[in-house]
Amino acid sequence: MRMICAWCGDETQPPTSANPLAISHGVCLPCCEKFDLFPSEAISSLGKSDVNLLPFGVIVLDREGIVLQYNAAEATLSGYDAETVIGQNFWLEVAPCTKVQEFAGRAEALQSKGIDAREAFEFVFKFKDGAIMVEIVCLYDSRSQETTLLVATMS
């Protein structure tokens, strides 16, 4: 499997003999260092304007699932304006297709641990313009009790 940086497009990992045509996306170390985002949990320390510069979706939820932050990349991907989404319940009002064990259940399981936690998985978002396969990184911050969802489209 080849690993391609989602930000700069550089190949961060050469193909493997097991599956030479498979491609996955991540973020290379230089890009992480450029945005001071290594590890991904550091995203919570960015200001709103910096989060809006990121090339992937960032959604921050409170403990009840209310959207606190919704960046520009996620607004473009979903077609939902940030101003209308902030303050809404993500699981019930914004993206009800995520109120399933494969998504919301995973986020709730991270919360229930009561410690900082991270899980990555793939999911099919059902947007108004069609379905899109995405990679989700779900981060739970036990101090703030917030869940951050990082959303990147898969090629």
C-alpha positions as CSV (number, residue, x, y, z in Angstrom):
1,M,0.0,0.0,0.0
2,R,1.3,3.5,-0.9
3,M,0.8,6.3,1.6
4,I,0.2,9.8,0.1
5,C,0.2,13.0,2.1
6,A,-3.3,14.5,1.9
7,W,-1.8,18.1,2.1
8,C,1.2,18.2,-0.2
9,G,0.7,15.0,-2.3
10,D,4.2,13.6,-1.5
11,E,4.5,9.9,-1.2
12,T,5.3,9.2,2.4
13,Q,5.5,5.4,2.1
14,P,6.4,3.4,-1.0
15,P,4.2,0.6,-2.3
16,T,4.4,-2.7,-0.6
17,S,4.6,-6.0,-2.5
18,A,1.5,-7.3,-0.7
19,N,-0.8,-4.7,-2.4
20,P,1.2,-2.3,-4.7
21,L,-1.8,-0.6,-6.2
22,A,-3.6,0.3,-2.9
23,I,-3.3,4.0,-1.8
24,S,-4.0,5.5,1.5
25,H,-3.8,9.1,2.6
26,G,-2.3,10.5,5.7
27,V,-0.2,13.6,6.6
28,C,3.6,13.6,6.1
29,L,5.8,14.7,8.9
30,P,6.9,18.0,7.2
31,C,3.3,19.0,6.9
32,C,2.6,18.0,10.5
33,E,5.5,20.1,11.6
34,K,4.4,23.0,9.3
35,F,1.1,23.2,11.1
36,D,2.5,22.0,14.5
37,L,0.0,19.1,14.2
38,F,1.9,16.1,15.4
39,P,0.2,14.3,16.9
40,S,-3.3,15.0,15.5
41,E,-4.5,15.8,19.0
42,A,-2.7,19.1,18.7
43,I,-5.5,20.3,16.4
44,S,-7.5,21.4,19.5
45,S,-4.8,24.0,20.2
46,L,-5.2,25.8,16.8
47,G,-7.2,29.0,16.5
48,K,-10.4,29.1,14.4
49,S,-8.7,30.8,11.5
50,D,-5.9,28.1,11.4
51,V,-8.5,25.3,11.6
52,N,-10.3,26.9,8.6
53,L,-7.0,26.6,6.6
54,L,-6.8,22.8,7.0
55,P,-7.6,20.8,3.9
56,F,-9.8,18.3,5.8
57,G,-13.0,18.6,7.8
58,V,-12.9,19.5,11.4
59,I,-16.0,19.1,13.6
60,V,-15.9,19.7,17.3
61,L,-18.7,18.4,19.5
62,D,-19.5,18.9,23.1
63,R,-20.4,15.9,25.3
64,E,-24.0,16.0,24.2
65,G,-23.1,16.1,20.5
66,I,-23.8,19.8,19.9
67,V,-21.5,21.3,17.2
68,L,-19.1,23.8,18.6
69,Q,-16.9,24.2,15.6
70,Y,-17.3,23.4,11.9
71,N,-14.4,24.4,9.6
72,A,-14.5,25.6,6.0
73,A,-13.3,22.3,4.5
74,E,-16.1,20.4,6.2
75,A,-18.7,23.0,5.0
76,T,-17.4,22.6,1.5
77,L,-17.5,18.8,1.7
78,S,-21.0,18.5,3.3
79,G,-22.6,21.5,1.6
80,Y,-23.8,22.7,5.0
81,D,-23.0,26.3,6.1
82,A,-21.1,26.5,9.4
83,E,-23.4,29.2,10.8
84,T,-26.4,26.9,10.4
85,V,-24.6,23.8,11.8
86,I,-23.0,25.3,14.9
87,G,-25.4,24.8,17.9
88,Q,-27.1,21.9,16.3
89,N,-26.9,18.3,17.5
90,F,-24.5,16.6,15.1
91,W,-25.9,13.1,15.5
92,L,-29.6,14.0,15.2
93,E,-29.9,17.2,13.2
94,V,-26.8,17.6,11.1
95,A,-25.8,14.1,10.1
96,P,-28.4,11.6,11.2
97,C,-26.7,9.0,9.0
98,T,-24.0,8.9,11.6
99,K,-26.3,7.9,14.5
100,V,-25.2,4.3,14.1
101,Q,-22.9,2.0,16.0
102,E,-20.2,2.3,13.3
103,F,-19.9,6.0,13.9
104,A,-21.7,7.5,16.9
105,G,-21.2,4.3,18.9
106,R,-17.5,4.5,18.4
107,A,-17.5,8.2,19.6
108,E,-19.6,7.3,22.6
109,A,-17.3,4.4,23.5
110,L,-14.3,6.8,23.5
111,Q,-16.2,9.2,25.8
112,S,-17.1,6.4,28.2
113,K,-13.5,5.5,28.7
114,G,-13.1,8.9,30.4
115,I,-9.5,9.3,29.1
116,D,-8.0,11.0,26.1
117,A,-8.6,8.6,23.2
118,R,-8.3,8.3,19.4
119,E,-9.8,6.0,16.8
120,A,-9.6,6.1,13.0
121,F,-12.1,4.4,10.7
122,E,-13.8,4.6,7.3
123,F,-17.4,5.7,6.9
124,V,-19.8,6.5,4.0
125,F,-21.4,9.9,4.5
126,K,-24.7,10.4,2.9
127,F,-24.7,14.0,1.8
128,K,-27.5,15.8,0.0
129,D,-25.5,15.5,-3.3
130,G,-24.7,11.8,-2.8
131,A,-22.6,9.4,-0.8
132,I,-18.9,9.9,-0.1
133,M,-16.4,7.5,1.4
134,V,-14.4,9.3,4.1
135,E,-11.8,8.5,6.7
136,I,-12.7,9.7,10.2
137,V,-10.3,10.3,13.0
138,C,-12.3,10.6,16.2
139,L,-10.4,12.3,19.1
140,Y,-11.8,12.6,22.6
141,D,-10.3,15.2,25.0
142,S,-11.1,14.2,28.6
143,R,-10.2,17.6,30.0
144,S,-12.7,19.5,27.8
145,Q,-15.0,16.5,27.3
146,E,-15.1,17.4,23.6
147,T,-15.0,15.1,20.6
148,T,-13.2,16.3,17.5
149,L,-14.0,14.6,14.2
150,L,-11.4,14.9,11.4
151,V,-13.0,14.1,8.1
152,A,-10.9,13.4,4.9
153,T,-12.3,12.1,1.6
154,M,-10.8,9.0,0.2
155,S,-9.7,8.7,-3.4
